[in-house]
Each structure stands twice: as C-alpha cells, then as structure tokens.
Amino acid sequence: MIFDSFEFAYFIAIVLPLYFLLPLRGQNGMLLVASYFFYGYWDWRFLSLLLISTIIDYSAGFGIARSPEQRIRKSWLVLSIVGNLGILGFFKYCGFFVDSFQDLLEAFGIGFNRVVLDFVLPVGISFYTFQTMSYTIDVYRGDLPAERNLLNFALYVSFFPQLVAGPIERATNLIPQIANPRRHCLENFKTGGWLIFWGLYKKVFVADNLSKIVDPVYTDLGGATGFAILVATYAFAFQIYADFSAYTDIARGTARIMGFELMLNFRLPYFAENPSDFWKRWHISLSQWLRDYLYIPLGGGRGTAAMVQRNLMITMLLGGLWHGARWNFVAWGFYHGLLLILHRRFARGNDSQPAGEDPLHRRILRILLMFHLTCLGWVLFRIERLADLGPIATGMVHRLLPAEADWTSARLLIGHTALLLLVQLLQYRRDNLLAVLSLPTPVRVLLYLLLYFSLTLGGAFDGRAFIYFQF
Amino acid sequence: MEERSSTSSSRWPVAALVAVFLIVVVETMAYRNRIFGLDAVFPITNRKLAVLKDESRSFNVIVMGDSRYFHIDPAVLEKAFGGRSGFNFSWPHFGPEAYDYFLHAYLHYRRPPEIIVANFTPELITTPGHYTHIEETELVRSRAFEVLPTLPHVTNIIKRGNWKYLWLYIKSISAPPTATYRTGWLRILQSVLAGDGIPGFPDWQQRYIDEYNRTESFVISVDQQLGPNAVAEFNEKIFRLENLADPNALRRFRDFVEYARESGIVVVIVNTPIPADLLAYYKEIGVMDSFENWLQQINAYDNVVVAEPVIPIYPDELLADIGHVNAAGDKRFEEELAGRIAPLLPVIEEKLAAMRQEPKP
C-alpha cells in the first residue's frame, strides 16, 4: 500500500477514527493489526519475515536483559545480528554476491554453468531489520531496558507509518511512546496535516513528474545529449529528494496525528555547505544509525588520520551497499566516503567558524558547490551499472548542445521545482521546517489552494512506488 | 533547523478551513460543469441519458452496441421494424461485457423494449479484454462510470458480486473532479490564460453534437475513406486479433442474451459492414470457422434472430475505417436495413408472442 493511493486514504480513514475511539491497549493492538495489514497488502507472504524479525529481537532483548553472564548476553546479540543480517543478506545480497563471484571466476577464465538467483525483495526489509537490530544492540549496551510487552515490541517493529521507508526509528524514541498514553491536541492535527499535504505534493506533483524527465534519459544514455543528461541529473536530484522526503513527511504527519513523534529524516539537504553537513541533513536516521552502530564501534574519529579515514570509508561503503546490491551503490558510497575524507583533511579548520558569521555570498557558493558535488554522486546512484558512465561521458563531451526536446525538459524541471524551492528558501531563511505555518493567513490559503490544484490538475497519478521502497 | 509551529494550540486552523471550503466550492463547480471538461462523446451520452429518462417517450426497438452503431438513425429503425419507435442506445468503445450493464441501466428507467438490435462480430469476441472490457480497461471503465447511471450500475455490480470492480468504482468516484476531468479543465485554463476565453468543442466534435441533436444519431467520419493496408495496420497496432475467443466476452454476451430473454426481449443481430480485406484476414487465420461455432451458440437461444448477411462486406470507399461507415456507407446501410429486417419480422413477432405467453417467474 503506498501513501499516495486511494487504498491508503481509505485505510487511514478507518484506522484513525478507530484509534481515537479505543483505550491505549486497544490502540496498540489495533495499530499492530493495521500495520500487518498495511504490509501484507503488498504481499502477505512476507509478513512471516516481519514476524521472524520481531521474535528474534524480542527474544534476544529479553535474553540479554535476563542473563548476567557476558558470554550468554553476547550470544543473544550475535543471534540477533546473524538473524537480521541473514534475512537481509538472503533476500537482498545473495544474488549480488553469487553474481559477482561468478563474474570473478569468469574473469580468471574458469568455466562453469552460471547460477542465477533472483529473489523478490521484500519491501522495506533494510529499514525494519536495521531498526530491530538497533534495539538489541541498545539493550546489550545497557542504553535501554528490554521491552517485556510483546505487543508493544511488535508494534515498534511494524508501526505502519514508517515501516517500509523509515525513518529508521530508535527503540529509545519509539517504544516509550508506544508504551505510554499519547498526548492529543489540535496542534498535532495542524502540523501533521501539513506534513501529509506537503508530502503528497512533493511525491505526486514534484517527484513523479520529474521521473518523466529522468527515466527516458537514463534508460537511453547512448541517445541523450549532454544537456539532457545534465537536466535529467538535476531532475533526479530533486526527484529523489522529493520522493524520499515525501514519504518521511507523510509518515511523520500520520504518526503525529496519532500523537507519535517520529525523528526528523531531512533538514533541507541541498542547503548543506559541505559533505559532513550534508549527512547531517540527508536521511538522518540512516546516517545516525551508521554513525552509532558502525562508525563509532570501528573507532570513529579516534586514532590516527589513516584510521579515521578507514572508518569513514568503511561506513560509507556499507552505507552505499545498504541501498542496494549493485556496484553503482558501492561506488556512490565510495564517492561520499571520499568527499568526507577530503573535507575532513582540507576543510576541517573552516568548520570551527560558525556558519552564520560567514558572508552570505560565501555560504551561497559553498551551498552551490556542495549541491553540484551531490548531483555528481546522484549520477552514480541513478545509473543501472557502472558501464553506463561511458555513454554519460561521451554525451557530455561530444553531444553537449541541447536538442529541441531538451528545452521542454528544462522548462518542466523549473516548473515542477519552483514552488518546492520557494518553500525551502523560506524554511531555510527562518530556520524553521514549519515556517509555512507562520505565514499570514491569506498567504497560507493561497498556498494551500496552489498546492491542491497543482496536485489535482498536474499530479502524476500513476501509482508509482516510492523510490526507497526498493531499499 | 527545527520544526516550530507559530500557531498556538488553541487556535483553529483557519487558513486550512478556508482553503478546504474554497476547494469544496471549486470541486462542486467542476463536477457540475464536468461536461465541458470532456470530449463530445459525453454531451451526446448525457443527451442519451436524458432521452432514456424522458417519460413522455416510449421505445420498442433499441440499438445496443459500440461506436459502429452511432450512425443508425432511430427514424430508419422505425421504418425497418414495422413502425416500432426506435432509440439508438449505443455507447463508445464497449465490448460485450458492458451490454449486460447497459441493459440493466435501461431497464432501471423504462419498461423492456420488444427488440434489441445488437452486433455480434468476430472482433467483438476475439479482441483482447484489456482493450475493450469494461472491467479491465481504464478508459472504458472511466467512460462507463461517467455514462452509466450510478444506482443501476452499482446495483448490478453488487448483484454480479464483482467486488474488485466495485472497489474500482469507489476509487473512481472518490477522485476530485478537477483531477478526473483535468484534461478538459487544463484545455480551458490554457485558453483563458491565453486570452481566448472559454473554448468550445472543436468543430468536428461540435458537428457530432449538432447532428445528434437533429437525428439522435451521427456519422463519425463523413468523408474519410478506408486506405490500403488499413486492415493490416489496424490489426497490428490495435486489435492483434487471433483465432481465440475471449471466454469472458462470450460468456457475458450469453448473459446479456439470457437477461434479454428473461425480460421478454428479442435480440436481433444486425452486424455493421467490414471491408473485404478484414474478412479475408479472418478466413486466413481461421477465425471464421470459430465464429460459426460462436454464432451457433448464440443463435441457439430462442430469443435471438440473425439478420443476413451475417457479416456485410462494403467496398473501401463506403468505409471510414475497418469498423465505421462514412456518410456514403451510412446511406447504403440505411437503404439496406429494411430489406435485411423484413424477412425476419414474422419470426420476431412469433418469438415475441411465444415469450408473452410464457408464465413470468
């Protein structure tokens, strides 16, 4: 079930009234059933994975909490990690590693019959396995008491607003909210409603329309001009941001209406001034997860420069691989790892100066530079295989000048991102992601009407799934 | 970067409420004037619905079929069927799956006619369902939702137990009218922004409306003539006909005939003309042998009569495309209709009399 569908609209129209009618235990029970229905609507067979992940981590958390012996505690932790990574590895990476190994054997001239493994990738598997793993690790570290209530824990794993594309919630944030009565107020409806509305606009009007510019170019790179590739890459930068942040907004808005506060996942990432700043603004829940459960355990910023660089690179490579079992994602992770290392190496001194004290033009230049570096990374992210870089380079060098149709794409890009950029500029200037809600009433009415009629008259209602569902 | 809502928790979301009110107003207007956001098919189908609901008129013979029947003038029907008053109740682009729905809608408003003129051609049965079937094709479905009166349509869907289709119907009526009819609204918006005011229908569509208002029928393409290779091109690009019946189509057509029988109606199969090339193609792929069999199945019902020739062949200059006559073809069809029906009239009367004598369930 996707957020911008009638199915979800009817689903939520049933869930919300039920939710407000029920007492706390009933609310949690109903939300659990609703979450399983939400996930099972896509493919009921994969509910078993959700269940297995829940049982493994519930048992592991419980086992760790009960056992005073370090060895047994560690065994439970290993069970959780092996269980979760086993599920993830089997469905997501098995085919990739087998293929890569076979490629390697072929490269050495070793003949054999190729084996093709092609599993259906369960939606959101990377999100909920990471989420449940973090719980067990937190319990093991003593940062969190084990959750004894299986219902609460199962809901933590499967909570439908963020189940398939995050934010990857920490148990420390979500479980207490599940266990305790939620506070309901009009403010939640106002801000939650805005987040849902804004998310729908970003998904249906911006992202899905931009995909019509991006997809034709990236599926026929050999025939595209350099200008078209450039426009498509800018379009993809906004498409992926609008798509993913739309999911987060709708997830957070839906949860907020029910009194839950999910973590921020995006803070205007294209206003980042350097690579480190970018990762504090883009997919925050993943970058924090990687920081806390991978980068810091590897040694983090401690040790020699080479060790820190190694830690950064390993984290970013695995972060890239998290997105999908393809070499282009690994390359994307490598690229961002390299940016972080270079930034740490050459620009560290500048970070000590508060950004607000810099002259505006320098900040704008830094933002523009970082945006273009990010776009370069999106090329690696969007291509299907690394060999696609060849036609891109050829197009940029030998066919740079635009064809007639490319101007139409450029106009469409501007038309579909103008309002998004204006709103973001307002959010940036006021340092407030809800800045729209503090605009004068007549301006807000106009904005709401503009957003609504852009959606109905110009939205792409073709049921396109969110990009991050595949991760 | 934080999230700070400056509106206090005690204040109502005034801007949102005002916006919702204005949206409801605009959507209501968009729905009430939706006909301007559509093509000429819809003013005509709306007019047909108005005729259907007009209690001052009565009909004894109605035409049910797709766009190939648009051209049949009720006055010509009346003449051919011994003075019975006629009504052209044909709809665009619907396969046999829809006949049952349309008959149900008709009978919701009026007493049963004595005769239904319907088509039963090879392509009606062999065209892939995703091209014409009301329950499978979005275009056809959206037209059905627009032109079929809600109550009889929904009643029939529930009666059929077609829950998937019911869900699609609910989704369709839930969509905001500015989204559903946006093609037309955008056309109007563009014209207004360009300073050209509210545009009317294009001339060729306006002709349909005028002609329909005058005769309750219209010819789609007046002067167009069938070109060489038209059959091959049409088949290749659109139908991809095979010598294979869509079992669903055949079953639905039988349901329709049975439903007509229950209602005491005789179904007269009066097929519209096709070009010789198409018949040759049917023969080449063996579809005519199958068609004989399908026709026998339908003809076995005692309320069915088939007009000869079963598949009339017209020269290319009388056809606009492989399924539609042009003005000259229409003229010839109308001239021939009485001759095709006359030998059947005694049989039709006999069948009607026999059905009248049967005890009603």
Chai-1 contact restraints between the chains, C-beta under 6 A:
chainA,res_idxA,chainB,res_idxB,connection_type,confidence,min_distance_angstrom,max_distance_angstrom,comment,restraint_id
A,F6,B,K171,contact,1.0,0.0,6.0,A-B,restraint_1
A,F6,B,S174,contact,1.0,0.0,6.0,A-B,restraint_2
A,C185,B,S9,contact,1.0,0.0,6.0,A-B,restraint_3
A,L186,B,S9,contact,1.0,0.0,6.0,A-B,restraint_4
A,E187,B,S9,contact,1.0,0.0,6.0,A-B,restraint_5
A,K190,B,P13,contact,1.0,0.0,6.0,A-B,restraint_6
A,T191,B,S5,contact,1.0,0.0,6.0,A-B,restraint_7
A,R267,B,M1,contact,1.0,0.0,6.0,A-B,restraint_8
A,D431,B,M1,contact,1.0,0.0,6.0,A-B,restraint_9
A,N432,B,R4,contact,1.0,0.0,6.0,A-B,restraint_10
A,L433,B,E3,contact,1.0,0.0,6.0,A-B,restraint_11
A,L434,B,E3,contact,1.0,0.0,6.0,A-B,restraint_12
A,L434,B,R4,contact,1.0,0.0,6.0,A-B,restraint_13
A,L434,B,S5,contact,1.0,0.0,6.0,A-B,restraint_14
A,L437,B,S5,contact,1.0,0.0,6.0,A-B,restraint_15
A,L437,B,T7,contact,1.0,0.0,6.0,A-B,restraint_16
A,S438,B,S6,contact,1.0,0.0,6.0,A-B,restraint_17
A,T441,B,V14,contact,1.0,0.0,6.0,A-B,restraint_18
A,T441,B,A15,contact,1.0,0.0,6.0,A-B,restraint_19
A,R444,B,A15,contact,1.0,0.0,6.0,A-B,restraint_20
A,V445,B,A15,contact,1.0,0.0,6.0,A-B,restraint_21
A,V445,B,V18,contact,1.0,0.0,6.0,A-B,restraint_22
A,V445,B,A19,contact,1.0,0.0,6.0,A-B,restraint_23
A,Y448,B,A19,contact,1.0,0.0,6.0,A-B,restraint_24
A,L449,B,A19,contact,1.0,0.0,6.0,A-B,restraint_25
A,Y452,B,I23,contact,1.0,0.0,6.0,A-B,restraint_26
A,T456,B,P176,contact,1.0,0.0,6.0,A-B,restraint_27
A,T456,B,T178,contact,1.0,0.0,6.0,A-B,restraint_28
A,T456,B,A179,contact,1.0,0.0,6.0,A-B,restraint_29
A,L457,B,T178,contact,1.0,0.0,6.0,A-B,restraint_30
A,L457,B,R182,contact,1.0,0.0,6.0,A-B,restraint_31
